[in-house]
Amino acid sequence: MKTKTYHISNFGNMAPSGVDCVDGYVTIHDSTRYSDATVQQLHTWTTSRLPAVRDAALTELANREVQNWRNSN
């Protein structure tokens, strides 16, 4: 599984909760399937046994929240 890592501070106060952080870094599954997924699919993946999948879904939900905030301001 291809992964990538980001620092939780990149999200500021809109950081996703429930992700596994190691020294502030989150490792997620690197796939476009998350950006293409419906909100329902993302919510299903947030219960995955695989931390990288769960954290990728939580991160995508946070990305969408940030985008909605940007669009409204």
Protein Blocks (a to p, Z undefined) as FASTA:
>chain_A
ZZddddfklnmmmbcehiaceehiacddddfklmmpcfklmmmmmmpfblklmmmmmmmm
mmmmmmmmmmmZZ
